[in-house]
Amino acid sequence: MPDICYKPSGNTAFLPDLPDYYMLVIGEHMSSPPLTTREFAYFAVIGDGTHQEVTEILGIEPSLAWNAGEPSERTGRIQKRMLWQKNSGLDDKEELSKHIEAIFFILEQRRQEVKELFFRGFDPFIQCVGYYTESSFGAHLNRDIVRQAGQLNLAIDLDLYQVSAHGHDG
C-alpha cells in the first residue's frame, strides 16, 4: 500500500473520519508540493459484490481493491464495503480533465462491460479530487465529460479541498 506523502498540519480532525480509500489515494496521487494546485481522478466501483467480480466483468486489473469484511492495511479496521479502483495513470500536476479523459480512454474499450456493472447492482463512478490554494478553487466538467459519463451509466463525485497556508509547514 502507498504511504501518505502529504498530511496537512494544523486542524486535521477531518482525517480519521475519511474512508480508507481517501487516505490511500492521498499517498498514491499526491506528488506535488503541499501548497500547489493538485488534481486527480480515478474510476471506482463500490457495492455488495466482490472486487474479483468487478475484475472478471471488466477484464481489467484494478490499481487498488478490497472486499467488505477485510481489514484495512492502513488502520486495521474492517472495511465496510467493497472497492475496486483504476487510477488514471497521470501525475497530480495534470489538469483534472486530462485525468478524466485518460479514464474514459480505458473505459471506452470496455463500454458494454462498464454498463453491465450498473445493471448488476454495482455503483460505478468517476472520483475527482482537487486540492486548491487560497487563490484558486473549483472544477469544470464540460459537456463531453458529462455526456460520456451518462452514456456509461457513471456518476461523478467531486471532492474539492482548499489548502490554506495558515499553520502549514510546507
QUIDA-V759003 format. One record per helix or strand of 2 or more residues. SS is the DSSP state (helix for helix, strand for strand). FROM is the first residue (numbers start at 1). TO is the last residue. If there is no record, write none. Layout:
ss = [SS;SS]
from = [FROM;FROM]
to = [TO;TO]
This chain:
ss = [helix;helix;strand;helix;strand;strand;helix;helix;strand;helix;strand]
from = [15;20;38;51;64;82;96;111;123;143;155]
to = [17;29;47;58;66;87;108;119;132;151;162]
